Amino acid sequence: MTGRTARGFDELKDRPYADVLIVGGGINGLATFRDLAMQGVDVALVERSDFVSGASAASSHMIHGGIRYLENGEFRLVHEAVTERNALLRIAPHYVRPLQTTIPIFSTFSGVLSAPLRFLRHGGGKHTERGAALIKIGLVIYDSFSRGGGRVPRHAFRGRKRSLQELPALNPGVKYTATYWDASLHDPERLAVDVLRDGREAGGDRARAANYTAASGVRDGRVVLRDEESGEELPFAASVVINASGPWTDLTNLALGDPTRYMGGTKGSHIVLDHPELLAATGGRELFFENADGRIVLIYPLKGRVLVGTTDLEHDMRHPAVCTEAEVDYFIDLIGQVLPRIVVDRSQIVYRFSGVRPLPGHGDLAPGFVSRDYRIESAPLVGGDATVLSLVGGKWTTFRASAEHLADRALELLSRPRRRSTKGVPIGGGKGYPATERARRQWIAGHADGLPAARVATLLDRYGTVATAVIAAIADDADDTELTHLAGYSTAELRHLAATEDVVHVADLLLRRTSIAFTGGASAAAVREIAEVVAPVLGWDADRVVAETQLGLERVHAADPTWAGASTASR
């Protein structure tokens, strides 16, 4: 995306047709865009907000096989997820890394009798705490899925004494701990940017994508696209329309004239804490356990902060998802149950986020037992000749596989063969990423371009090998300085991101092109400074800088119902 100056909407206007139009710029839509571009298909993608700003932006930052899905009998999904997890460790090593995960266990045989009944009832029945025996069975099965290409160690059990030696802050009532390995996803939004970049590079002018562009209706057999910034509308022709709008799938289909009832998403909220004592108590590993109500909970060290989540609540997609005060109470209470000596209060929260999982409709089935698998629904475009393929479900871990299935369906409709598989193809900054410490030192030394080694190392961590473009931009910028109100970021780095990565609003930088909001760095002063830094690149005047500062703060705090506004913001 180097040197991109035209808005994506303008590129669609220049040629208002494509073989495939993808609606939805979350990870599943972007991965399908990449796959089809690699097949030489003329493909266009639109996203009504910023890329990867919906459900994909509210993840738990994990790539995992879903050990608890075994209890629901979803063996196909678990096998696929573990396979994709292992593959992502290879093809996206800059963002996907092994994650040691420990389950505190407070009983021995609980759940052994009830679990088979839940399996036979496909997740129904009363919840019972899972004890050591049941967890051991699950982990043995889980490990078996990694045979032949496994990328992580097998699980281990510890008794109470050894468990407390390894994690002294654990509740002393713990009987066992089970430790297994999955994978962390350090920067979900940046990985999505890499996927988008790969698609554009593979397809050239036959792979176009526009953020802040909505699919608002159908006119004369064409999908009407609306530029959300200007209000301009554009009828756009395509042979295949892929609806990859996640939990908004039914609303997108309604806009296209087809009132479907595919979705039944549930809300998941998280908080991020700046809490050194809690961070130390995790021992560098994720703590993963269940509450008495059956909800899965995680305490996860990430970027010098601690991520705590998640909830699983019914949600109406017509309303914004927020992290309520009741959910915060729930998280703080759970931390106290597992790590009783650690005192946590609201003042240590630096960020809240909340999103809706793109789950299928599930009737009376409890949210925690709803299938995390995906399927593809097909229907004709109302008033047109195109076919609409709707993705129902989908998750971060399996994005490559679900995109492959969607792409294959589209290729079948277009009567075109698949040129190549996306299996094993490195993603973005994972190409040539140094796999050893020695290789890392050599890469840093060979790409310094006059910058200090420590800074090059930071850029490599942030962008993978795509850092070469960032380093070059910094070296060419005569006015590069570190931000006054935000250590670790410089003016040239942010200007480069704004110029080359489809940034429309300052919130795009804060929330998705960087980790500034996640780590609590989006203070009012920092947001104003960032808006001023990128203003020349984006053509903003002084009034626009003020407006973007306010809007940026509002979007950073959108999931926090207690936020008082920019005038009182101090974080």
BELVEN-V189516 format. One record per residue. N is the residue number from 1. RES is the residue in one letter. SS is DSSP state (2 for helix, 1 for strand, 0 for the rest). Layout:
n = <N/N>
res = <RES/RES>
ss = <SS/SS>
This chain:
n = <1/2/3/4/5/6/7/8/9/10/11/12/13/14/15/16/17/18/19/20/21/22/23/24/25/26/27/28/29/30/31/32/33/34/35/36/37/38/39/40/41/42/43/44/45/46/47/48/49/50/51/52/53/54/55/56/57/58/59/60/61/62/63/64/65/66/67/68/69/70/71/72/73/74/75/76/77/78/79/80/81/82/83/84/85/86/87/88/89/90/91/92/93/94/95/96/97/98/99/100/101/102/103/104/105/106/107/108/109/110/111/112/113/114/115/116/117/118/119/120/121/122/123/124/125/126/127/128/129/130/131/132/133/134/135/136/137/138/139/140/141/142/143/144/145/146/147/148/149/150/151/152/153/154/155/156/157/158/159/160/161/162/163/164/165/166/167/168/169/170/171/172/173/174/175/176/177/178/179/180/181/182/183/184/185/186/187/188/189/190/191/192/193/194/195/196/197/198/199/200/201/202/203/204/205/206/207/208/209/210/211/212/213/214/215/216/217/218/219/220/221/222/223/224/225/226/227/228/229/230/231/232/233/234/235/236/237/238/239/240/241/242/243/244/245/246/247/248/249/250/251/252/253/254/255/256/257/258/259/260/261/262/263/264/265/266/267/268/269/270/271/272/273/274/275/276/277/278/279/280/281/282/283/284/285/286/287/288/289/290/291/292/293/294/295/296/297/298/299/300/301/302/303/304/305/306/307/308/309/310/311/312/313/314/315/316/317/318/319/320/321/322/323/324/325/326/327/328/329/330/331/332/333/334/335/336/337/338/339/340/341/342/343/344/345/346/347/348/349/350/351/352/353/354/355/356/357/358/359/360/361/362/363/364/365/366/367/368/369/370/371/372/373/374/375/376/377/378/379/380/381/382/383/384/385/386/387/388/389/390/391/392/393/394/395/396/397/398/399/400/401/402/403/404/405/406/407/408/409/410/411/412/413/414/415/416/417/418/419/420/421/422/423/424/425/426/427/428/429/430/431/432/433/434/435/436/437/438/439/440/441/442/443/444/445/446/447/448/449/450/451/452/453/454/455/456/457/458/459/460/461/462/463/464/465/466/467/468/469/470/471/472/473/474/475/476/477/478/479/480/481/482/483/484/485/486/487/488/489/490/491/492/493/494/495/496/497/498/499/500/501/502/503/504/505/506/507/508/509/510/511/512/513/514/515/516/517/518/519/520/521/522/523/524/525/526/527/528/529/530/531/532/533/534/535/536/537/538/539/540/541/542/543/544/545/546/547/548/549/550/551/552/553/554/555/556/557/558/559/560/561/562/563/564/565/566/567/568/569/570/571>
res = <M/T/G/R/T/A/R/G/F/D/E/L/K/D/R/P/Y/A/D/V/L/I/V/G/G/G/I/N/G/L/A/T/F/R/D/L/A/M/Q/G/V/D/V/A/L/V/E/R/S/D/F/V/S/G/A/S/A/A/S/S/H/M/I/H/G/G/I/R/Y/L/E/N/G/E/F/R/L/V/H/E/A/V/T/E/R/N/A/L/L/R/I/A/P/H/Y/V/R/P/L/Q/T/T/I/P/I/F/S/T/F/S/G/V/L/S/A/P/L/R/F/L/R/H/G/G/G/K/H/T/E/R/G/A/A/L/I/K/I/G/L/V/I/Y/D/S/F/S/R/G/G/G/R/V/P/R/H/A/F/R/G/R/K/R/S/L/Q/E/L/P/A/L/N/P/G/V/K/Y/T/A/T/Y/W/D/A/S/L/H/D/P/E/R/L/A/V/D/V/L/R/D/G/R/E/A/G/G/D/R/A/R/A/A/N/Y/T/A/A/S/G/V/R/D/G/R/V/V/L/R/D/E/E/S/G/E/E/L/P/F/A/A/S/V/V/I/N/A/S/G/P/W/T/D/L/T/N/L/A/L/G/D/P/T/R/Y/M/G/G/T/K/G/S/H/I/V/L/D/H/P/E/L/L/A/A/T/G/G/R/E/L/F/F/E/N/A/D/G/R/I/V/L/I/Y/P/L/K/G/R/V/L/V/G/T/T/D/L/E/H/D/M/R/H/P/A/V/C/T/E/A/E/V/D/Y/F/I/D/L/I/G/Q/V/L/P/R/I/V/V/D/R/S/Q/I/V/Y/R/F/S/G/V/R/P/L/P/G/H/G/D/L/A/P/G/F/V/S/R/D/Y/R/I/E/S/A/P/L/V/G/G/D/A/T/V/L/S/L/V/G/G/K/W/T/T/F/R/A/S/A/E/H/L/A/D/R/A/L/E/L/L/S/R/P/R/R/R/S/T/K/G/V/P/I/G/G/G/K/G/Y/P/A/T/E/R/A/R/R/Q/W/I/A/G/H/A/D/G/L/P/A/A/R/V/A/T/L/L/D/R/Y/G/T/V/A/T/A/V/I/A/A/I/A/D/D/A/D/D/T/E/L/T/H/L/A/G/Y/S/T/A/E/L/R/H/L/A/A/T/E/D/V/V/H/V/A/D/L/L/L/R/R/T/S/I/A/F/T/G/G/A/S/A/A/A/V/R/E/I/A/E/V/V/A/P/V/L/G/W/D/A/D/R/V/V/A/E/T/Q/L/G/L/E/R/V/H/A/A/D/P/T/W/A/G/A/S/T/A/S/R>
ss = <0/0/0/0/0/0/0/2/2/2/2/2/2/2/0/0/1/1/1/1/1/1/1/0/0/0/2/2/2/2/2/2/2/2/2/2/2/2/0/0/0/0/1/1/1/1/0/0/0/0/0/0/0/0/2/2/2/2/0/0/0/1/1/0/0/0/2/2/2/2/2/2/0/0/2/2/2/2/2/2/2/2/2/2/2/2/2/2/2/2/2/0/0/0/0/1/1/1/1/1/1/1/1/1/1/0/0/0/0/0/0/2/2/2/2/2/2/2/2/2/0/0/0/0/0/0/0/0/0/0/0/2/2/2/2/2/2/2/2/2/2/2/2/2/0/0/0/0/0/0/0/0/0/0/0/1/1/1/1/2/2/2/2/2/2/2/0/0/0/0/0/0/0/0/0/1/1/1/1/1/1/1/1/1/1/0/0/2/2/2/2/2/2/2/2/2/2/2/2/2/2/2/2/2/2/2/1/1/1/1/0/0/1/1/1/1/1/1/1/0/0/1/1/1/1/1/1/0/0/0/0/0/1/1/1/1/1/1/1/1/1/1/1/0/0/2/2/2/2/2/2/2/2/2/2/0/0/0/0/0/0/0/1/0/0/1/1/1/1/1/1/1/1/0/0/2/2/2/2/2/2/0/0/0/0/1/1/1/1/1/0/0/0/0/0/1/1/1/1/1/1/1/0/0/1/1/1/1/1/0/0/0/1/1/0/0/0/0/0/0/0/0/1/0/2/2/2/2/2/2/2/2/2/2/2/2/2/2/0/0/0/0/0/0/0/2/2/2/1/1/1/1/1/1/1/1/0/0/0/1/0/0/0/0/0/0/2/2/2/0/0/0/0/0/1/1/1/1/1/1/0/0/0/0/0/0/1/1/1/1/1/1/0/0/0/0/0/0/2/2/2/2/2/2/2/2/2/2/2/2/2/2/2/2/0/0/0/0/0/0/0/0/0/0/0/0/0/2/2/2/0/0/0/0/0/0/2/2/2/2/2/2/2/2/2/2/0/0/0/0/0/0/2/2/2/2/2/2/2/2/2/2/2/2/2/2/2/2/2/2/2/2/2/2/2/2/0/0/0/0/0/1/0/0/0/0/0/0/0/1/2/2/2/2/2/2/2/2/2/2/0/0/0/0/0/2/2/2/2/2/2/2/2/0/0/0/0/0/0/0/0/0/0/2/2/2/2/2/2/2/2/2/2/2/2/2/2/2/0/0/0/2/2/2/2/2/2/2/2/2/2/2/2/2/2/2/0/0/0/1/0/0/0/0/0/2/2/2/0/0/0>
